[in-house]
Amino acid sequence: MTDSGISVRPAESGDAERIADVFAGYVLASIATFVEEPPPASEWEERIAAARDRKLPFLVADLPEGHASAPPGGLRVAGFAACSSFRPHAAYRFTVEDSVYIAPEATGQGLGGRLLTALVEELAQTEMRQVVAVIATLPDTRHDTPSIVLHRRLGFEVVGRMPSVGYKRGQWADTVIMQKDLRPGS
């Protein structure tokens, strides 16, 4: 998928270092993930390989040289979207949890929508039936987070909220659970 030179493609092991950098920013400076120690690039290489082995999408968005958010010298991974097992029990084998992260310098350009759209489209070609998003938000928030807005726009429905289930950066956080049926009516 390409628009304005921005492309979405399958992740490769060589993308692991940049993926680790993008994710580390969220780990260290936000509640968007409840992970508290940034995983090293080697762990991201394993996740990319595991997704490929399971025939599940793990996608990155590249910015071309000359793009306002791209560094000199060419393409740069500006974000990624992946999915993982929702729960370890065999009964959940047709359900995955999605993750979408965008580098701070590339937010607001529609990359999240492009990545999540491509992820859902690719998942629909697999044996998966359900996609779940677990989205952190502050308690008593009156406005939806950008992630909730993005998922709703792509047909995910809020199916629950778990209050104060996470504690990070000196504050309690809720999770909003959203779900999309990849095979409605079947």
C-alpha positions as CSV (number, residue, x, y, z in Angstrom):
1,M,0.0,0.0,0.0
2,T,1.5,3.3,-1.0
3,D,0.4,7.0,-0.6
4,S,2.6,10.0,-0.9
5,G,5.6,7.7,-1.1
6,I,4.7,6.1,2.3
7,S,4.6,2.3,2.0
8,V,3.3,-0.5,4.1
9,R,5.2,-3.7,3.8
10,P,5.9,-6.9,5.8
11,A,8.5,-6.4,8.5
12,E,12.0,-8.0,8.0
13,S,14.5,-8.9,10.6
14,G,16.6,-5.8,9.6
15,D,13.7,-3.6,10.8
16,A,14.0,-4.9,14.4
17,E,16.3,-2.2,15.6
18,R,14.0,0.6,14.5
19,I,10.9,-1.2,15.7
20,A,12.6,-1.5,19.1
21,D,13.4,2.2,19.1
22,V,9.8,3.2,18.2
23,F,8.3,0.9,20.9
24,A,10.9,2.0,23.5
25,G,9.6,5.5,23.3
26,Y,6.1,4.3,24.3
27,V,7.5,2.1,27.1
28,L,9.5,4.8,28.6
29,A,7.2,7.8,28.2
30,S,3.6,6.7,28.2
31,I,1.0,4.3,29.4
32,A,0.1,3.2,25.9
33,T,1.8,-0.1,26.8
34,F,2.0,-1.7,30.2
35,V,5.5,-3.1,29.3
36,E,8.0,-1.4,31.7
37,E,11.3,-2.4,30.1
38,P,11.9,-1.9,26.4
39,P,12.5,-5.3,24.7
40,P,15.8,-5.4,22.7
41,A,16.0,-5.6,19.0
42,S,16.7,-9.4,19.2
43,E,13.3,-10.0,20.8
44,W,11.7,-8.0,17.9
45,E,13.5,-10.2,15.5
46,E,12.0,-13.3,17.2
47,R,8.5,-11.7,17.1
48,I,8.9,-11.0,13.4
49,A,10.0,-14.6,12.7
50,A,7.2,-16.0,14.9
51,A,4.6,-14.0,13.0
52,R,6.0,-15.2,9.7
53,D,6.0,-18.8,11.0
54,R,2.3,-18.5,12.1
55,K,1.5,-16.8,8.8
56,L,0.3,-13.7,10.7
57,P,1.0,-10.2,9.5
58,F,3.7,-8.0,11.0
59,L,3.8,-4.8,9.0
60,V,5.9,-1.6,9.0
61,A,5.3,1.8,7.4
62,D,8.3,3.3,5.6
63,L,8.8,7.0,4.9
64,P,10.8,7.8,1.8
65,E,13.7,10.1,1.6
66,G,12.5,13.7,1.3
67,H,9.4,13.1,3.3
68,A,9.0,15.7,6.0
69,S,9.5,13.1,8.8
70,A,12.2,11.0,7.1
71,P,15.9,11.3,7.8
72,P,18.4,12.0,5.1
73,G,19.5,8.9,3.3
74,G,16.3,7.1,2.5
75,L,13.5,5.0,3.9
76,R,12.9,4.8,7.6
77,V,10.4,2.7,9.5
78,A,7.9,5.2,10.9
79,G,5.6,2.7,12.6
80,F,4.5,-0.9,12.8
81,A,1.4,-3.1,13.3
82,A,1.5,-6.6,14.5
83,C,-0.7,-9.2,16.2
84,S,-0.1,-11.8,18.8
85,S,-2.0,-14.6,20.4
86,F,-4.8,-13.2,22.5
87,R,-4.5,-15.8,25.3
88,P,-2.4,-19.0,25.5
89,H,-5.3,-21.4,25.7
90,A,-6.1,-23.5,22.6
91,A,-9.7,-22.3,22.4
92,Y,-8.4,-18.8,21.6
93,R,-6.3,-20.0,18.6
94,F,-8.5,-18.1,16.1
95,T,-8.3,-14.8,18.0
96,V,-5.4,-12.3,18.0
97,E,-4.6,-9.1,19.7
98,D,-3.4,-6.2,17.6
99,S,-0.7,-3.6,18.3
100,V,0.0,-0.4,16.4
101,Y,2.8,2.1,17.2
102,I,3.9,5.1,15.3
103,A,7.1,7.1,15.8
104,P,6.4,10.4,17.5
105,E,7.8,12.4,14.5
106,A,5.4,10.6,12.2
107,T,2.1,10.9,14.1
108,G,-0.8,12.7,12.6
109,Q,-0.2,11.6,9.0
110,G,-2.6,8.7,8.9
111,L,0.0,6.0,9.3
112,G,-1.9,4.3,12.1
113,G,-5.0,4.0,9.8
114,R,-2.9,2.6,7.0
115,L,-1.2,0.1,9.1
116,L,-4.2,-1.1,11.0
117,T,-6.3,-1.3,7.7
118,A,-3.5,-3.4,6.1
119,L,-3.2,-5.6,9.2
120,V,-7.0,-6.3,9.3
121,E,-7.1,-7.0,5.5
122,E,-4.3,-9.5,5.8
123,L,-5.8,-11.1,8.9
124,A,-9.0,-11.6,6.9
125,Q,-7.1,-13.8,4.5
126,T,-6.0,-16.1,7.4
127,E,-7.9,-18.5,9.6
128,M,-8.3,-15.9,12.2
129,R,-11.9,-14.9,13.2
130,Q,-11.5,-12.2,15.8
131,V,-9.2,-9.3,16.4
132,V,-9.0,-7.7,19.9
133,A,-7.5,-4.4,20.9
134,V,-6.5,-3.8,24.5
135,I,-6.1,0.0,24.8
136,A,-4.8,1.8,27.9
137,T,-6.5,5.0,29.0
138,L,-6.6,7.1,32.1
139,P,-9.6,6.6,34.4
140,D,-12.5,8.9,34.0
141,T,-11.2,10.1,30.6
142,R,-14.0,12.0,28.9
143,H,-12.5,11.8,25.4
144,D,-11.5,8.7,23.4
145,T,-7.8,8.2,22.9
146,P,-6.5,8.4,19.3
147,S,-6.2,4.6,19.4
148,I,-9.8,4.1,20.3
149,V,-10.9,6.5,17.6
150,L,-8.7,4.7,15.0
151,H,-10.1,1.3,16.0
152,R,-13.7,2.5,16.0
153,R,-13.2,4.0,12.5
154,L,-12.1,0.6,11.3
155,G,-15.1,-1.2,12.6
156,F,-13.9,-2.3,16.1
157,E,-16.6,-2.1,18.8
158,V,-16.0,-1.4,22.5
159,V,-16.9,-4.6,24.3
160,G,-15.6,-3.7,27.8
161,R,-13.6,-1.6,30.1
162,M,-11.4,-2.8,33.0
163,P,-10.9,0.0,35.5
164,S,-7.5,0.6,37.2
165,V,-5.9,-2.7,36.0
166,G,-2.5,-1.2,35.3
167,Y,-0.2,1.0,37.3
168,K,2.5,2.8,35.4
169,R,4.3,6.1,35.6
170,G,2.8,6.8,39.0
171,Q,-0.8,6.5,37.9
172,W,-3.6,3.9,37.5
173,A,-4.7,3.1,34.0
174,D,-7.8,1.5,32.6
175,T,-8.0,-0.7,29.6
176,V,-10.7,-0.5,27.0
177,I,-11.3,-3.7,25.1
178,M,-12.4,-3.5,21.5
179,Q,-13.1,-6.3,19.1
180,K,-13.6,-6.8,15.4
181,D,-15.2,-9.8,13.8
182,L,-13.3,-10.8,10.7
183,R,-16.1,-13.2,9.6
184,P,-19.4,-11.5,10.5
185,G,-22.4,-13.7,10.0
186,S,-20.5,-16.9,9.7
